[in-house]
Amino acid sequence: MTNKKIQSGNVILHIVMFFLALIWLYPYAWLFLASVKPSAEIYTRFLPTKFTLEHFRFILESAERMNRPFIRAFFISLFVSVTVTVCVIITSAIISFALSKYRFKARDGIFNFIIFQMVFPGFMFTIPLYILMRNMHLLNSLAALIVPFIMSGWGIFMMTQSFRGTPNDYIEAAKIDGAGDLFIIFRIMLPLNNSVMAIVGLFTFIGVWDNFMWPLIVIQDYYKMPLSVLLASFNHEYGAYIGPVMAGSVIQTLPMVLIFIIFRKAFLQGISMSLK
């Protein structure tokens, strides 16, 4: 009797979760379908009578005339996201190696400070970072999108915890063969901890790709804006073109969907490690 109650409870739970998943997926389904519907059917039908790519063609053909270079913005977002991700992996690996494998007086204090600064929300540092970028004459440049984010406290924390679990025998054997610290970090430590490296890289890339507030503050030139900010400016000035706005949103979302599909195991592993 008890087993039947448990099974019935599991069935009800799965049904509820299924309907909650449908509710969560509905906005994304509507977004995609709106981007391939004729303009007259966007608000009148959920499923289109025919599929069309006219909204995507509008973005590609009319972008320059409207001073909205979407393709250029896409590649700017890609360049900035990849550059920041590579920099975060490199800096996190070097700092984490020092914090996990070297003993010095300030080691614990530095690590505790890294954990402490992770408590504060990022927007608290917006004004100091803006003043720093202004004093460095980097405003309205791609450097302003990259320099403030080349280090990540979360990345350092994750890699430090992982490096601490790597046996020192590998490091001692490499030093006997004459290997230096950089060789040990990039040829031994990172390959042995590639799952954590993938997690840090994936979440960093997603965070930079979706970043909106900081680029909106430091970039004024349409030809230097990442895709997220350019889409928002297009929506603000040409909101009546709802189809192209939805098409642009699909283009903005597509890389994240592809990354999730390809690296979903690393996503799930990263979530489980974060909860430990």
HUSUL-V785014 format. One record per residue. RES is the residue in one small letter. PSI is psi in degrees with one decimal (999 if undefined). OMEGA is omega in radians with two decimals (999 if undefined). BURIAL is b if it has 16 or more other ideal C-beta (glycine too) atoms within 10 Angstrom, else e. Layout:
<<RES PSI OMEGA BURIAL> <RES PSI OMEGA BURIAL>>
This chain:
<<m -41.5 -3.14 e> <t -41.6 3.14 e> <n -38.5 3.13 e> <k -38.9 3.11 e> <k -41.1 3.13 e> <i -43.8 3.13 e> <q -41.8 3.11 e> <s -40.9 3.09 e> <g -39.8 3.11 e> <n -40.3 3.13 e> <v -45.5 3.14 e> <i -42.6 3.13 e> <l -43.3 3.14 e> <h -37.9 3.10 e> <i -44.3 3.12 e> <v -44.8 -3.14 e> <m -34.3 3.12 e> <f -45.2 -3.14 e> <f -35.0 3.06 e> <l -37.2 3.09 e> <a -39.1 3.09 e> <l -41.3 3.11 e> <i -40.5 -3.14 e> <w -36.3 -3.09 e> <l -18.6 -3.05 e> <y -47.0 3.14 e> <p -36.1 3.14 e> <y -39.5 3.08 e> <a -43.4 3.12 e> <w -40.7 3.12 e> <l -48.4 -3.11 e> <f -45.6 -3.12 b> <l -35.4 3.11 b> <a -29.6 -3.13 b> <s -17.2 -3.13 b> <v 13.0 3.07 b> <k 155.5 2.87 b> <p 149.6 -3.05 b> <s -35.2 -3.09 e> <a -16.4 -3.05 e> <e 0.5 -3.04 b> <i -43.2 -3.10 b> <y -7.8 -3.04 e> <t -24.2 -3.10 e> <r 145.5 3.04 e> <f -49.0 3.08 e> <l 129.4 -3.10 e> <p 152.3 3.04 e> <t -26.5 3.03 e> <k 152.6 3.13 e> <f 142.0 -3.12 e> <t 150.0 3.08 e> <l 21.5 -3.07 e> <e -32.4 -3.13 e> <h -38.1 3.08 b> <f -39.4 3.08 b> <r -37.8 3.12 e> <f -44.0 3.13 b> <i -44.8 -3.07 b> <l -37.6 -3.04 e> <e -31.5 -3.04 e> <s -0.5 -3.05 e> <a -47.7 -3.11 b> <e -38.6 -3.13 e> <r -32.5 3.12 e> <m 7.7 3.14 b> <n 37.0 3.12 e> <r 84.4 -3.08 b> <p 85.5 -3.03 b> <f -40.0 -3.13 b> <i -43.1 3.08 e> <r -42.5 3.14 b> <a -37.3 3.10 b> <f -46.8 -3.12 b> <f -28.9 3.02 e> <i -46.0 3.10 b> <s -41.9 -3.14 b> <l -44.8 -3.14 e> <f -48.1 -3.12 e> <v -44.1 -3.10 b> <s -44.7 3.14 b> <v -42.7 -3.13 e> <t -47.9 3.14 b> <v -40.6 -3.14 b> <t -46.2 3.12 b> <v -43.9 3.14 e> <c -41.1 -3.14 b> <v -42.5 3.12 b> <i -43.5 -3.12 b> <i -51.0 -3.11 e> <t -39.1 3.13 b> <s -40.0 -3.13 b> <a -44.6 -3.11 b> <i -48.9 -3.12 b> <i -40.0 -3.13 b> <s -35.9 3.10 b> <f -43.5 3.12 b> <a -41.4 -3.09 b> <l -24.7 -3.06 b> <s -27.5 -3.01 b> <k -7.6 3.09 b> <y 146.0 3.09 e> <r 121.0 3.07 e> <f 163.5 -2.95 e> <k -44.8 -3.02 e> <a 7.3 -3.02 e> <r -52.3 -3.11 e> <d -37.1 3.12 e> <g -41.6 3.11 e> <i -43.9 -3.13 e> <f -41.6 3.11 b> <n -35.9 3.10 e> <f -39.0 3.11 e> <i -43.6 3.09 b> <i -40.4 -3.11 e> <f -42.8 -3.10 e> <q -18.3 3.08 e> <m -18.0 -3.14 e> <v -31.5 -3.05 e> <f 138.5 3.09 e> <p 147.9 -3.05 e> <g -30.3 -3.07 e> <f -17.2 3.11 e> <m -23.5 -3.10 e> <f 6.0 -3.06 e> <t -49.4 -3.11 e> <i -47.9 3.08 e> <p -40.4 3.12 e> <l -38.4 3.12 b> <y -44.8 3.12 b> <i -39.2 3.10 e> <l -45.6 3.12 e> <m -37.5 3.11 b> <r -43.4 -3.14 e> <n -26.5 3.10 e> <m 1.5 3.13 e> <h 43.2 -3.13 e> <l 0.9 3.13 b> <l 147.4 3.13 e> <n 37.2 3.07 e> <s 159.7 3.13 b> <l -26.1 3.11 b> <a -32.3 3.12 e> <a -21.9 3.10 b> <l -15.4 -3.03 b> <i -50.4 -2.98 b> <v -44.2 -3.10 b> <p -11.5 -3.00 b> <f 16.7 -3.09 b> <i -9.7 3.04 e> <m 147.9 -3.10 b> <s 120.3 3.08 b> <g -39.6 3.11 b> <w -40.8 3.11 b> <g -41.9 3.10 b> <i -43.8 3.14 b> <f -48.0 -3.10 b> <m -44.9 -3.10 b> <m -35.4 3.10 b> <t -45.6 3.13 b> <q -38.5 3.14 b> <s -42.4 -3.13 b> <f -33.5 3.14 b> <r -26.1 3.12 e> <g -3.4 3.12 e> <t 125.7 -3.11 b> <p 142.2 3.13 e> <n -13.3 -3.13 e> <d -37.5 3.12 e> <y -42.1 -3.10 e> <i -44.6 -3.13 b> <e -39.7 3.11 e> <a -39.5 3.12 e> <a -38.7 3.13 b> <k -33.4 3.07 e> <i -35.4 3.11 e> <d 2.1 3.08 e> <g 15.1 -3.12 e> <a 142.7 3.06 e> <g 177.7 -3.09 e> <d -43.5 -3.10 b> <l -38.5 3.09 e> <f -43.6 -3.14 e> <i -41.6 -3.10 b> <i -50.7 -2.97 b> <f -19.1 -3.12 e> <r -12.9 -3.13 e> <i -56.6 -3.04 b> <m -48.2 -3.12 b> <l -45.2 3.08 b> <p -34.7 3.12 e> <l -19.1 -3.13 b> <n 40.1 -3.03 b> <n -25.9 3.13 e> <s -42.2 3.09 e> <v -38.9 3.09 b> <m -41.8 3.12 b> <a -40.5 -3.14 b> <i -48.3 3.14 b> <v -42.8 3.14 b> <g -43.6 -3.11 b> <l -48.7 -3.10 b> <f -32.0 3.06 b> <t -45.8 -3.14 b> <f -45.8 -3.13 b> <i -42.7 -3.14 b> <g -40.9 3.14 b> <v -41.0 -3.13 b> <w -39.8 -3.10 b> <d -3.1 -3.11 e> <n 130.2 -3.08 b> <f -46.3 -2.99 e> <m -47.8 -3.07 e> <w -48.9 3.07 b> <p -34.2 3.11 b> <l -32.5 -3.10 e> <i -41.1 -2.94 b> <v -10.9 -3.10 b> <i 126.0 3.09 b> <q -21.3 -3.10 e> <d 124.2 -3.14 e> <y -29.6 -3.09 b> <y 2.2 3.07 e> <k -0.3 -3.10 b> <m 141.4 2.95 b> <p 170.0 -3.00 b> <l -38.5 -3.09 b> <s -42.5 -3.12 b> <v -38.6 3.14 b> <l -39.0 3.09 b> <l -39.9 3.13 b> <a -40.2 3.12 b> <s -36.4 3.09 e> <f -43.2 3.14 b> <n -35.1 -3.12 b> <h -40.4 -3.05 e> <e -27.1 -3.09 e> <y 43.9 -3.09 e> <g -20.8 3.13 e> <a -23.7 3.12 e> <y 71.6 -3.02 b> <i -35.5 3.14 b> <g -53.4 3.08 b> <p -34.4 3.09 b> <v -43.4 3.11 b> <m -38.7 3.11 b> <a -42.6 3.09 b> <g -37.5 3.11 b> <s -35.8 3.08 b> <v -43.0 3.11 b> <i -39.5 3.12 b> <q -36.1 -3.06 b> <t -27.3 -2.99 e> <l -47.1 3.13 e> <p -37.5 3.14 b> <m -38.9 3.12 e> <v -43.7 3.13 e> <l -42.3 3.12 e> <i -41.6 3.13 b> <f -42.5 -3.13 e> <i -41.9 -3.07 e> <i -40.4 -3.02 e> <f 32.4 -3.07 b> <r -32.3 3.12 e> <k -39.9 3.11 e> <a -36.3 3.07 b> <f -49.9 -3.11 b> <l -38.6 3.10 e> <q -39.4 3.12 e> <g -40.2 3.11 b> <i -43.0 -3.14 e> <s -38.1 3.11 e> <m -35.2 -3.14 e> <s -28.3 -3.11 e> <l -10.0 -3.12 e> <k 999 999 e>>
